[in-house]
Amino acid sequence: MPKRVISPTARSHAISRLAKAGVCLPRFAELSDPTTMAPEVIEHLAATDPNAPEPWNLWRINWYNPLSVQQLASGEKARSQVGQALANHDSQPGSHSGVEPAERGALAHCGASARGLKRGSTPAAPSPLNPGQVFVSVPDHVVLPEELTGVKAKIVVALGDRFPMIGAHKVLPAYACLVTRLVAGKFDPMTQRAVWPSTGNYARGGIAISRILGCRGVAVLPAGMSKERFDWLESWVADPADIVRTPGSESNVKEIYDACARLAADPDNVILNQFSEMPNYVAHYAVTGPALQAIFADLEHSEEGLRLRAFVSASGSSGTLGAGDYLKERHGSLTAVIEALECPTLLYNGYGEHNIQGIGDKHVPLIHNVMGTDVVMAISDRSTDALDAVFALPEGRSLLANRCVSEAILKSLDSFGLSSIANILGSIKLAKAFALGPKDVIVTVATDSARMYSSERPERLGKLGLGGPAGSELDTSWPRHRPADELARSEQLARLVGEHLDGVRTDHFLELKAIDKKRIFNLGYFTWVEQQGVTLEEFEARRDPSWWVEQRAQAVLWDEQISELNAAVSAAH
């Protein structure tokens, strides 16, 4: 698989822009294992606000960030700090991205990082060492107890809200999709704009990466997504016009594609479509997969005889499913995909609307390795809405505490957004379907936290019969707003727990046979060949498992290109 520079001019412009901004790019191997990062990187990170638009924060785009990153990401103070930083940086003459150059020590490290990568090496599972206090030794995760899940299998949730700047793991594929273009001369930061189509978090990640790398970023997302997403975007974009609102909400991916088609008419707009960009899949294979493996290895140290049985994740762009392929290669684990029952495209060729924000639907992403998928299941947004209320309200947590759910687990519920709750429910459903026992481990991810949806909670509470004045913020850390009949409210929460947590069933669950995989694969034809212009040959190549193995190997080649670009950036300074 030869390395190619598509446009030497674009690559030269990227070198100039990165040198001006003081950027040194981390390799995927370093994001997979932070213990391989140079000591000077760790020193700079220790002095850098994890949620500021600073180049050093590119090195934090991994699963090893501590809780402090998530804590700093919340509140008006953090938004104010970002806004002030961007205002200050935008005042610099000639600033395109709004990001002030980092300390030039980054460029010194760039020269050093160009060495030491051996061709043919692959990202290793992370070392159990802790480099200082910047990173944790094992990715932050929660092992949900039987008292909460009702199943004996261990459900392990990796926490994505520890990622910097956006508090969601989508900043990882955003980094991968833009950087792999920059190093190959496929994107000119001086003339082109990076367009980030998304239902929320990927667009936020793209805007953050664009600013740091000195590129113009444009977010394209449905107008019906959460207020928190738009508040964040408005504080980060260079121009309010760089937020493009499309009709609808989570289910309206086609409308996003239509907007991108209009933007693509201008050759200066480069569409970084997460549903078709292979770096999205490869980054999760190379970085998320080893992180989940490290979590499982840590569990094995404390308990013998554990079996990693499955990786469970909502479909979304399907990038995160790359981690499932990593685990399957090493453990023979199942890869199980969740979608909304209200829009069961993979399960029933269905359509509809739902509110499990961030999981996408109505099509099969081009980067979904369908032939490597083992299970498809559906979770209702009625369940995710109900459990969001249970997890957030003091009365709901009291119910769980009465079931002997520990205080530590109760506090971790803040890290579960709507799609995270769907992943947990899907894991419970799978454990019941296969009658898994106490030595069986199911791994899943919490993409983002509950705080991304707090503005919508009052409306959802009203629909659930739980009261709460419109516009109020209801969470464990906020003032308590209760209806007049507190007993009725507690009883309603207990009913929700019984129906949507204890009552998880194995319906709308399909263990895929060859004919099922063929059906789902073929369904993608209508989106990608007929509508998006992918050639039939390119589309069909994805049936072959060896094609996916070749894609995964690109991580090593990209790391070589990153090292070469870093060396050029250092020399240009």
C-alpha positions as CSV (number, residue, x, y, z in Angstrom):
1,M,0.0,0.0,0.0
2,P,2.2,2.9,-1.3
3,K,2.2,6.3,0.3
4,R,1.2,9.1,-2.0
5,V,1.2,12.9,-1.8
6,I,-1.7,14.0,-3.9
7,S,-0.7,17.7,-3.9
8,P,2.8,18.8,-2.9
9,T,1.4,22.4,-2.8
10,A,-1.3,21.5,-0.3
11,R,1.2,19.6,1.8
12,S,3.6,22.5,1.7
13,H,0.8,24.8,2.9
14,A,0.0,22.4,5.7
15,I,3.6,22.4,6.8
16,S,3.6,26.2,6.8
17,R,0.4,26.5,8.7
18,L,1.3,23.9,11.4
19,A,4.7,25.5,11.9
20,K,3.1,28.9,12.4
21,A,0.6,27.4,14.9
22,G,3.4,25.4,16.7
23,V,1.7,22.1,16.1
24,C,3.3,18.7,16.5
25,L,1.0,15.9,15.5
26,P,0.7,12.7,17.6
27,R,0.9,9.4,15.9
28,F,-1.9,6.8,16.3
29,A,0.5,4.5,18.0
30,E,1.1,7.2,20.6
31,L,-2.6,7.9,21.1
32,S,-3.1,4.1,21.5
33,D,-0.3,4.0,24.2
34,P,0.4,7.3,26.0
35,T,3.4,5.7,27.7
36,T,5.2,6.0,24.3
37,M,4.9,9.8,24.4
38,A,8.1,11.8,25.0
39,P,8.6,13.2,28.5
40,E,8.5,16.7,27.2
41,V,5.0,16.1,25.8
42,I,3.8,15.0,29.2
43,E,5.4,18.1,30.8
44,H,3.6,20.4,28.4
45,L,0.3,18.6,28.9
46,A,0.6,19.0,32.6
47,A,0.6,22.8,32.1
48,T,-2.2,22.9,29.4
49,D,-5.9,23.3,30.1
50,P,-7.5,20.1,28.6
51,N,-10.4,22.0,27.1
52,A,-8.6,25.0,25.6
53,P,-7.9,25.2,21.8
54,E,-4.3,24.4,22.4
55,P,-2.1,22.2,20.1
56,W,-0.9,20.1,22.9
57,N,-4.4,18.9,23.5
58,L,-4.1,16.8,20.3
59,W,-2.1,14.5,22.4
60,R,-5.0,14.0,24.8
61,I,-7.2,12.5,22.1
62,N,-7.1,9.1,23.7
63,W,-8.9,7.0,26.3
64,Y,-6.4,7.6,29.2
65,N,-7.5,11.0,30.4
66,P,-8.5,11.3,34.1
67,L,-11.8,12.5,35.5
68,S,-10.4,16.1,35.8
69,V,-10.7,16.5,32.1
70,Q,-14.4,15.8,32.2
71,Q,-14.9,18.1,35.2
72,L,-13.2,21.0,33.4
73,A,-15.4,20.5,30.4
74,S,-18.5,21.5,32.3
75,G,-20.1,24.8,33.2
76,E,-20.1,28.4,32.1
77,K,-16.5,28.9,33.3
78,A,-15.1,26.5,30.8
79,R,-17.1,28.0,27.9
80,S,-16.1,31.5,29.0
81,Q,-12.4,30.5,29.0
82,V,-12.7,29.0,25.5
83,G,-14.5,32.1,24.3
84,Q,-11.9,34.4,25.8
85,A,-9.0,32.4,24.4
86,L,-10.5,32.4,20.9
87,A,-11.2,36.1,21.1
88,N,-7.6,36.8,22.1
89,H,-6.2,34.5,19.4
90,D,-8.4,36.0,16.7
91,S,-6.9,39.4,17.4
92,Q,-3.5,38.1,16.2
93,P,-2.5,39.4,12.8
94,G,-3.0,36.9,10.1
95,S,-4.6,34.3,12.3
96,H,-6.8,32.0,10.3
97,S,-7.7,29.5,12.9
98,G,-8.0,31.7,15.9
99,V,-5.4,29.6,17.7
100,E,-2.2,31.2,19.1
101,P,1.0,29.3,18.3
102,A,2.1,26.9,21.1
103,E,5.4,27.1,22.8
104,R,8.1,26.2,20.3
105,G,9.1,23.2,22.3
106,A,6.4,21.4,20.3
107,L,8.5,21.9,17.2
108,A,11.6,20.6,18.8
109,H,9.7,17.4,19.7
110,C,8.4,17.2,16.2
111,G,11.9,16.6,14.9
112,A,12.4,13.9,17.5
113,S,9.1,12.2,16.8
114,A,10.0,11.8,13.1
115,R,12.3,9.0,14.2
116,G,11.7,5.7,16.0
117,L,8.8,4.3,14.0
118,K,9.7,1.0,12.4
119,R,7.9,0.1,9.2
120,G,5.6,-2.8,9.7
121,S,5.0,-2.2,13.4
122,T,1.5,-2.2,14.7
123,P,-0.1,-0.3,17.5
124,A,0.4,-2.4,20.7
125,A,-2.0,-2.8,23.6
126,P,-1.2,-0.1,26.1
127,S,1.4,-0.6,28.7
128,P,0.2,-0.7,32.4
129,L,2.5,2.2,33.3
130,N,1.3,5.7,34.2
131,P,3.3,8.6,32.7
132,G,3.0,11.1,35.5
133,Q,-0.4,12.5,36.5
134,V,-1.5,13.5,33.0
135,F,-2.9,10.1,32.1
136,V,-4.4,7.2,34.1
137,S,-2.8,3.8,33.8
138,V,-6.0,2.1,32.7
139,P,-8.8,3.9,30.7
140,D,-11.5,5.2,33.0
141,H,-14.4,2.7,33.0
142,V,-17.3,1.4,35.1
143,V,-18.2,-2.2,35.7
144,L,-21.9,-2.2,36.2
145,P,-23.1,-4.5,39.0
146,E,-25.9,-7.1,38.9
147,E,-27.8,-4.9,41.3
148,L,-28.2,-2.3,38.5
149,T,-28.3,-4.5,35.4
150,G,-30.1,-7.5,36.7
151,V,-27.7,-9.8,34.8
152,K,-24.7,-11.8,36.1
153,A,-22.5,-10.9,33.2
154,K,-20.0,-8.1,33.7
155,I,-21.0,-5.1,31.6
156,V,-18.0,-2.8,31.3
157,V,-18.5,0.8,30.1
158,A,-15.5,2.9,28.8
159,L,-16.1,6.6,29.6
160,G,-15.9,8.8,26.5
161,D,-16.6,12.1,28.4
162,R,-12.9,12.0,29.5
163,F,-11.8,13.2,26.0
164,P,-10.6,16.8,25.8
165,M,-12.4,19.8,24.4
166,I,-15.7,18.3,23.5
167,G,-16.2,15.7,26.3
168,A,-16.9,12.9,23.8
169,H,-14.8,10.3,21.9
170,K,-15.9,11.7,18.5
171,V,-12.9,14.1,18.6
172,L,-10.7,11.0,17.8
173,P,-12.2,10.2,14.4
174,A,-12.3,14.0,13.6
175,Y,-8.6,14.1,14.2
176,A,-8.0,11.0,12.1
177,C,-10.1,12.2,9.2
178,L,-8.4,15.6,8.8
179,V,-4.8,14.7,9.7
180,T,-4.7,11.8,7.3
181,R,-5.6,14.3,4.5
182,L,-3.1,16.9,5.6
183,V,-0.2,14.5,5.7
184,A,-1.0,13.3,2.2
185,G,-1.6,16.7,0.6
186,K,-5.3,16.0,0.2
187,F,-6.4,19.1,2.0
188,D,-5.1,22.7,1.6
189,P,-5.6,24.6,4.9
190,M,-4.9,27.9,3.2
191,T,-7.6,27.6,0.5
192,Q,-10.1,24.9,1.6
193,R,-12.7,24.5,4.3
194,A,-13.3,21.2,6.2
195,V,-17.0,20.4,6.3
196,W,-18.1,18.2,9.2
197,P,-21.5,16.5,8.6
198,S,-22.9,15.0,11.8
199,T,-25.7,14.7,14.3
200,G,-23.6,16.5,16.8
201,N,-20.4,15.3,18.5
202,Y,-18.4,14.6,15.3
203,A,-19.1,18.1,14.1
204,R,-18.0,19.5,17.4
205,G,-14.8,17.4,17.3
206,G,-14.2,18.6,13.7
207,I,-14.5,22.2,14.6
208,A,-12.1,21.7,17.6
209,I,-9.5,20.0,15.4
210,S,-9.9,22.5,12.6
211,R,-9.2,25.4,14.9
212,I,-6.1,23.9,16.4
213,L,-4.7,22.8,13.0
214,G,-5.3,26.3,11.5
215,C,-8.1,25.2,9.2
216,R,-11.5,26.6,8.5
217,G,-14.2,24.2,9.8
218,V,-17.9,24.1,9.0
219,A,-20.4,22.1,11.1
220,V,-23.4,20.6,9.4
221,L,-26.0,19.1,11.7
222,P,-29.8,18.9,12.2
223,A,-31.5,21.9,13.8
224,G,-33.3,19.6,16.2
225,M,-30.2,18.5,18.1
226,S,-29.6,19.4,21.7
227,K,-29.0,23.1,22.7
228,E,-25.8,22.1,24.4
229,R,-24.3,21.0,21.0
230,F,-25.1,24.4,19.4
231,D,-23.9,26.4,22.5
232,W,-20.6,24.7,22.2
233,L,-20.3,25.2,18.5
234,E,-21.2,28.9,18.7
235,S,-18.3,29.4,21.2
236,W,-15.8,27.7,18.9
237,V,-16.5,28.5,15.3
238,A,-14.7,31.3,13.5
239,D,-17.9,32.6,12.0
240,P,-21.6,31.9,12.9
241,A,-22.2,31.1,9.3
242,D,-19.9,28.1,9.8
243,I,-22.8,26.3,11.6
244,V,-25.2,24.9,9.0
245,R,-28.5,23.7,10.4
246,T,-30.4,21.1,8.4
247,P,-34.1,20.1,8.8
248,G,-35.1,17.6,11.3
249,S,-33.2,15.8,14.1
250,E,-31.4,12.6,14.7
251,S,-33.1,10.5,12.0
252,N,-32.6,13.1,9.2
253,V,-29.2,12.0,7.9
254,K,-30.4,12.3,4.3
255,E,-31.0,16.0,4.8
256,I,-27.4,16.3,6.0
257,Y,-26.2,14.6,2.8
258,D,-28.3,17.0,0.7
259,A,-26.7,20.0,2.4
260,C,-23.2,18.6,1.9
261,A,-24.0,18.0,-1.8
262,R,-24.8,21.7,-2.1
263,L,-21.6,22.7,-0.3
264,A,-19.5,20.3,-2.4
265,A,-20.4,22.2,-5.5
266,D,-17.7,24.6,-4.3
267,P,-14.3,22.8,-4.7
268,D,-13.0,24.7,-1.7
269,N,-15.3,22.8,0.5
270,V,-14.0,19.3,1.5
271,I,-16.7,17.0,2.9
272,L,-15.3,14.9,5.7
273,N,-18.2,12.5,5.9
274,Q,-17.9,10.3,9.0
275,F,-20.2,7.7,7.5
276,S,-17.8,7.0,4.6
277,E,-14.3,8.2,5.8
278,M,-12.2,5.1,6.5
279,P,-9.9,6.9,9.0
280,N,-12.9,7.0,11.3
281,Y,-13.0,3.2,11.4
282,V,-9.2,2.7,11.4
283,A,-8.7,5.2,14.3
284,H,-11.1,3.3,16.5
285,Y,-9.5,0.0,15.5
286,A,-6.0,1.4,16.3
287,V,-6.8,3.4,19.4
288,T,-10.2,2.5,20.9
289,G,-9.6,-1.3,20.4
290,P,-6.4,-1.4,22.4
291,A,-7.9,0.8,25.1
292,L,-10.7,-1.6,25.6
293,Q,-8.3,-4.5,25.5
294,A,-6.3,-2.7,28.3
295,I,-9.5,-2.5,30.4
296,F,-10.2,-6.2,30.0
297,A,-6.6,-7.1,30.8
298,D,-6.9,-5.1,34.0
299,L,-10.0,-7.0,34.9
300,E,-8.2,-10.3,34.2
301,H,-5.5,-9.4,36.7
302,S,-8.1,-9.2,39.4
303,E,-10.2,-12.2,38.5
304,E,-9.1,-15.4,36.7
305,G,-11.2,-17.1,34.0
306,L,-12.9,-14.1,32.5
307,R,-14.1,-14.3,28.9
308,L,-14.5,-11.3,26.7
309,R,-17.8,-12.3,25.0
310,A,-19.0,-9.2,23.1
311,F,-18.5,-5.6,22.1
312,V,-21.8,-3.7,22.0
313,S,-22.2,-0.3,20.3
314,A,-24.9,1.7,18.6
315,S,-24.3,1.9,14.9
316,G,-24.0,5.7,14.4
317,S,-21.3,6.3,11.8
318,S,-20.1,2.7,12.5
319,G,-16.5,4.0,13.2
320,T,-16.6,2.8,16.8
321,L,-17.4,-0.7,15.6
322,G,-13.8,-0.9,14.4
323,A,-12.9,-1.5,18.1
324,G,-15.1,-4.6,17.9
325,D,-13.0,-5.9,15.0
326,Y,-9.9,-5.4,17.1
327,L,-11.4,-7.4,20.0
328,K,-12.8,-10.1,17.8
329,E,-9.3,-10.8,16.3
330,R,-7.9,-11.3,19.8
331,H,-10.8,-12.9,21.7
332,G,-13.3,-14.2,19.1
333,S,-15.8,-11.9,20.7
334,L,-19.2,-11.0,19.1
335,T,-19.8,-7.5,17.6
336,A,-23.3,-6.4,18.4
337,V,-24.9,-3.3,16.9
338,I,-27.7,-1.3,18.4
339,E,-30.2,1.0,16.6
340,A,-33.4,2.7,17.6
341,L,-36.6,0.6,17.7
342,E,-38.4,3.6,16.3
343,C,-36.1,3.5,13.2
344,P,-34.9,-0.1,12.8
345,T,-33.1,0.1,9.5
346,L,-30.7,-2.8,9.9
347,L,-33.1,-5.0,11.8
348,Y,-36.3,-4.6,9.7
349,N,-35.4,-2.3,6.8
350,G,-37.4,0.2,8.8
351,Y,-37.6,3.9,9.1
352,G,-39.0,6.5,11.5
353,E,-38.0,9.2,14.0
354,H,-36.3,8.9,17.4
355,N,-34.4,10.8,20.1
356,I,-31.4,8.6,20.8
357,Q,-29.1,11.4,19.7
358,G,-25.8,10.4,18.1
359,I,-26.6,7.0,16.7
360,G,-27.8,7.8,13.2
361,D,-30.1,5.7,11.1
362,K,-32.0,5.2,7.8
363,H,-28.9,4.0,6.1
364,V,-25.9,1.6,6.3
365,P,-22.7,3.5,6.7
366,L,-20.0,2.8,4.1
367,I,-17.5,2.1,6.9
368,H,-19.7,-0.5,8.6
369,N,-18.1,-3.9,8.3
370,V,-21.4,-5.7,7.9
371,M,-19.9,-9.1,7.2
372,G,-18.1,-8.9,10.5
373,T,-21.2,-8.1,12.5
374,D,-22.8,-10.8,14.6
375,V,-25.8,-9.3,16.2
376,V,-28.3,-6.5,15.5
377,M,-30.8,-5.3,18.1
378,A,-33.1,-2.4,18.7
379,I,-33.6,-0.2,21.8
380,S,-36.5,2.2,22.2
381,D,-36.0,5.9,22.9
382,R,-38.8,5.5,25.4
383,S,-36.3,3.5,27.4
384,T,-33.4,5.8,27.1
385,D,-35.6,8.8,28.0
386,A,-37.0,7.0,31.0
387,L,-33.6,5.9,32.3
388,D,-32.1,9.3,31.7
389,A,-34.7,10.6,34.2
390,V,-34.1,7.8,36.7
391,F,-30.3,8.3,36.5
392,A,-30.6,12.1,36.9
393,L,-33.2,12.7,39.5
394,P,-32.4,12.3,43.3
395,E,-35.5,10.1,43.7
396,G,-34.4,7.8,40.9
397,R,-30.9,7.4,42.4
398,S,-32.5,6.7,45.8
399,L,-34.4,3.8,44.2
400,L,-31.1,2.4,42.8
401,A,-29.4,3.0,46.1
402,N,-32.1,0.9,47.8
403,R,-31.1,-1.9,45.4
404,C,-27.6,-1.7,46.9
405,V,-26.1,0.1,43.9
406,S,-23.0,1.8,45.3
407,E,-22.4,5.6,45.6
408,A,-19.5,5.3,43.2
409,I,-21.7,3.7,40.5
410,L,-24.4,6.3,41.1
411,K,-22.0,9.1,40.6
412,S,-20.8,7.5,37.3
413,L,-24.3,7.8,35.9
414,D,-23.5,11.4,35.1
415,S,-21.2,10.1,32.4
416,F,-24.0,8.4,30.5
417,G,-25.7,10.3,27.7
418,L,-28.7,9.0,25.7
419,S,-26.7,6.8,23.4
420,S,-24.6,5.5,26.3
421,I,-27.8,4.4,28.0
422,A,-28.8,2.6,24.8
423,N,-25.5,0.8,24.8
424,I,-26.0,-0.3,28.4
425,L,-29.5,-1.6,27.6
426,G,-28.2,-3.4,24.5
427,S,-25.6,-5.1,26.6
428,I,-28.2,-6.3,29.1
429,K,-30.3,-7.6,26.2
430,L,-27.4,-9.5,24.8
431,A,-26.5,-10.9,28.2
432,K,-30.0,-12.2,28.6
433,A,-30.2,-13.5,25.0
434,F,-27.1,-15.7,25.4
435,A,-27.6,-16.4,29.1
436,L,-24.2,-15.1,30.0
437,G,-22.7,-15.8,33.4
438,P,-20.4,-14.0,36.0
439,K,-17.2,-14.9,34.1
440,D,-18.5,-13.4,30.8
441,V,-17.6,-9.8,30.0
442,I,-19.4,-7.4,27.7
443,V,-17.6,-4.2,26.7
444,T,-19.3,-1.1,25.5
445,V,-18.7,2.7,25.4
446,A,-20.3,5.8,26.8
447,T,-19.8,8.2,23.9
448,D,-20.8,11.4,25.9
449,S,-22.3,12.5,29.2
450,A,-25.7,13.4,30.4
451,R,-24.8,17.1,30.5
452,M,-25.1,17.2,26.7
453,Y,-28.9,16.7,27.1
454,S,-29.8,18.6,30.2
455,S,-31.7,21.4,28.5
456,E,-34.1,18.9,27.0
457,R,-34.8,17.0,30.2
458,P,-37.7,19.2,31.5
459,E,-39.7,18.4,28.4
460,R,-38.9,14.7,28.6
461,L,-39.9,14.7,32.3
462,G,-43.2,16.2,31.5
463,K,-43.9,13.5,28.9
464,L,-43.0,10.9,31.5
465,G,-45.4,12.3,34.1
466,L,-42.6,13.5,36.3
467,G,-43.2,17.2,36.3
468,G,-40.6,19.9,36.4
469,P,-41.2,23.4,35.2
470,A,-40.3,24.1,31.6
471,G,-36.8,25.5,31.3
472,S,-35.6,24.2,34.7
473,E,-32.4,22.2,34.9
474,L,-32.9,18.9,36.7
475,D,-29.9,16.9,37.7
476,T,-28.4,15.6,40.9
477,S,-26.3,18.7,41.3
478,W,-29.0,21.2,40.6
479,P,-32.0,22.5,42.7
480,R,-34.7,19.9,43.1
481,H,-38.0,20.6,41.5
482,R,-40.7,18.2,42.6
483,P,-44.4,17.9,41.7
484,A,-46.9,18.4,44.5
485,D,-47.4,14.7,45.0
486,E,-43.8,13.4,45.8
487,L,-45.1,9.9,46.4
488,A,-46.7,9.7,43.0
489,R,-43.4,10.9,41.4
490,S,-41.4,8.2,43.3
491,E,-43.9,5.5,42.3
492,Q,-43.7,6.6,38.6
493,L,-39.9,6.4,38.7
494,A,-40.2,2.9,40.2
495,R,-42.5,1.9,37.3
496,L,-40.0,3.3,34.8
497,V,-37.2,1.2,36.4
498,G,-39.4,-1.9,36.3
499,E,-40.4,-1.4,32.7
500,H,-37.2,-0.1,31.1
501,L,-34.4,-1.6,33.2
502,D,-35.7,-4.7,35.0
503,G,-38.0,-5.3,32.1
504,V,-35.4,-5.5,29.3
505,R,-36.4,-8.4,27.0
506,T,-34.8,-10.3,24.2
507,D,-37.2,-9.2,21.5
508,H,-36.1,-7.1,18.5
509,F,-32.8,-9.1,18.7
510,L,-31.3,-10.9,15.7
511,E,-28.2,-13.1,15.7
512,L,-27.1,-12.7,12.1
513,K,-26.9,-15.6,9.7
514,A,-25.2,-15.3,6.3
515,I,-28.5,-14.3,4.6
516,D,-29.1,-11.5,7.2
517,K,-25.6,-10.1,6.6
518,K,-26.2,-10.1,2.8
519,R,-29.5,-8.3,3.2
520,I,-28.0,-5.6,5.4
521,F,-24.9,-5.2,3.2
522,N,-27.1,-4.9,0.1
523,L,-29.3,-2.3,1.7
524,G,-26.3,0.1,1.7
525,Y,-26.3,0.0,-2.1
526,F,-29.1,2.5,-2.4
527,T,-27.3,5.1,-0.3
528,W,-23.8,4.8,-1.5
529,V,-24.0,3.7,-5.2
530,E,-27.3,5.2,-6.3
531,Q,-27.2,8.4,-4.2
532,Q,-23.6,9.1,-3.2
533,G,-21.7,8.1,-6.4
534,V,-19.6,5.2,-4.9
535,T,-18.6,2.8,-7.7
536,L,-20.1,-0.6,-7.6
537,E,-16.6,-2.1,-7.6
538,E,-15.7,0.0,-4.5
539,F,-18.9,-0.9,-2.8
540,E,-18.6,-4.7,-3.5
541,A,-15.0,-4.9,-2.4
542,R,-16.2,-4.4,1.2
543,R,-17.8,-7.9,1.3
544,D,-14.3,-9.5,1.5
545,P,-12.9,-9.7,5.1
546,S,-9.4,-9.2,3.6
547,W,-10.3,-5.8,2.4
548,W,-10.9,-4.6,6.0
549,V,-7.6,-6.1,7.0
550,E,-5.9,-3.9,4.4
551,Q,-7.7,-0.8,5.7
552,R,-6.5,-1.4,9.2
553,A,-2.9,-1.6,8.1
554,Q,-3.2,2.1,7.0
555,A,-2.6,3.2,10.6
556,V,1.1,2.3,10.4
557,L,1.5,4.1,7.0
558,W,-0.3,7.2,8.4
559,D,2.0,7.2,11.4
560,E,5.0,7.2,9.0
561,Q,3.5,10.2,7.1
562,I,2.8,12.0,10.4
563,S,6.4,11.6,11.5
564,E,7.6,12.8,8.1
565,L,5.3,15.8,8.3
566,N,6.4,16.6,11.8
567,A,10.1,16.6,10.7
568,A,9.2,19.0,7.9
569,V,7.3,21.3,10.2
570,S,10.3,21.3,12.6
571,A,12.7,22.1,9.8
572,A,10.4,24.9,8.5
573,H,10.5,26.7,11.9
